[in-house]
Amino acid sequence: MSPTIQGMIVKGFGVASQNLKKGLLAELTKLFPEIAGCCPGTINVKLDLPLKIYNPQFISPRIRIMDNETFGLHGVEFECPLGTASLRSWILLPERSPHRVDIFYAEIMTGKLDAAVSGARCALHILGPHTHSQILII
């Protein structure tokens, strides 16, 4: 059974959306065709529980058009709103994102999803191998 973390959609800075529209989505799709149905933007989720991805399912080589930054992708089923069918989606892990160190934040790449508005409750069903444990933050 996949672990599930609920959260709430929050407004982001718009940087990921700008970069995906400038060509990052095309570059990542060439390297990782599984994301071909994703929209050129991300859904920002403030998570109810911490999540740290040390080994994403995919790590890009350095992408020249993004100043040689690398990007990780990890598969999830994204449910929004809660109680509806989930969509195959990806957590985007930009190497230099300020959100990378925030274990209560995830940037989601997915197909078109009209219900994904700021304040909406959602859930991430984590795919792939994982270790589940509690964490104490001080």
C-alpha positions in Angstrom: 0.0 0.0 0.0 1.3 3.4 -0.9 1.7 6.0 1.8 -0.6 9.0 1.5 0.1 12.5 2.6 -2.6 15.1 2.5 -2.0 18.8 2.1 -3.4 22.1 0.9 -2.7 23.9 -2.4 -0.9 27.2 -1.9 0.2 30.0 -4.3 3.8 29.6 -5.5 6.3 32.1 -6.8 5.6 31.1 -10.5 9.3 30.3 -11.2 8.7 26.7 -12.1 5.8 27.6 -14.4 8.0 30.2 -16.2 10.8 27.7 -16.6 8.6 24.9 -17.8 7.1 27.2 -20.4 10.5 28.4 -21.5 11.6 24.9 -22.6 12.2 23.0 -19.4 9.1 20.8 -19.9 10.3 19.9 -23.5 13.8 19.1 -22.3 12.6 16.9 -19.4 10.0 15.1 -21.6 12.8 14.1 -24.0 14.7 12.6 -21.1 11.7 11.2 -19.2 8.8 10.5 -21.6 6.5 9.5 -18.8 5.7 13.2 -18.1 4.5 13.9 -21.6 0.9 14.6 -20.5 1.9 17.2 -17.9 1.0 20.9 -18.1 3.7 23.6 -18.2 3.3 24.6 -14.6 3.3 23.1 -11.1 0.8 22.8 -8.3 2.3 23.9 -5.0 1.2 21.8 -2.0 1.9 22.5 1.7 1.9 19.0 3.2 0.3 18.0 6.5 3.2 15.6 7.2 6.9 15.8 6.3 8.3 14.3 3.1 11.9 14.0 2.1 12.9 12.4 -1.2 16.5 11.3 -1.2 16.3 9.0 -4.3 13.8 10.3 -6.8 12.8 7.9 -9.6 14.4 10.1 -12.2 17.3 12.6 -12.0 18.1 14.7 -15.1 21.6 15.4 -16.3 22.5 19.1 -16.1 20.2 21.0 -18.4 22.0 23.8 -20.2 19.0 26.0 -20.8 18.5 26.1 -17.1 22.0 27.2 -16.2 23.1 23.6 -15.8 20.6 22.8 -13.1 19.5 19.2 -12.5 15.9 18.1 -11.8 14.5 15.1 -10.0 11.1 13.6 -10.6 9.2 11.2 -8.3 5.9 9.5 -9.2 2.7 10.1 -7.2 -1.0 9.7 -7.7 -2.4 13.2 -7.1 -5.9 13.4 -5.7 -7.6 16.8 -5.9 -10.1 17.4 -4.5 -10.1 14.7 -1.8 -12.4 11.8 -2.6 -12.0 12.0 -6.4 -10.0 9.8 -8.7 -6.3 10.5 -8.6 -4.1 11.4 -11.6 -0.6 10.0 -12.3 1.6 13.0 -11.5 5.2 13.8 -10.5 6.9 15.7 -7.7 9.4 18.1 -9.3 12.6 18.5 -7.4 14.7 21.4 -8.9 18.2 21.3 -7.6 18.3 25.0 -6.7 14.7 25.5 -5.6 14.3 27.3 -2.2 11.5 24.7 -1.5 13.9 21.8 -1.8 14.8 22.0 1.9 11.2 22.4 3.1 10.0 18.9 4.0 6.4 20.2 4.2 6.3 21.4 0.6 5.9 19.7 -2.8 5.8 21.0 -6.4 3.5 18.7 -8.4 3.6 18.3 -12.2 0.3 16.8 -13.6 -2.2 17.0 -16.4 -4.9 19.7 -16.5 -6.8 19.8 -13.2 -9.3 22.6 -12.8 -10.0 21.7 -9.1 -6.4 22.6 -8.2 -6.9 26.1 -6.8 -5.3 27.8 -3.8 -6.9 26.5 -0.6 -8.1 23.2 -2.0 -7.3 20.1 0.0 -5.5 17.3 -1.8 -3.5 14.1 -1.3 -0.3 12.6 -2.6 -0.2 8.8 -2.9 3.6 8.1 -3.0 4.7 5.6 -5.6 7.8 3.4 -5.7 10.1 2.1 -3.0 10.1 4.0 0.3 10.9 4.0 4.0 8.2 5.3 6.3 9.1 6.7 9.7 8.3 9.4 12.1 10.5 12.5 12.3 11.0 15.0 15.1 11.7 18.5 14.1 13.4 20.9 16.6 
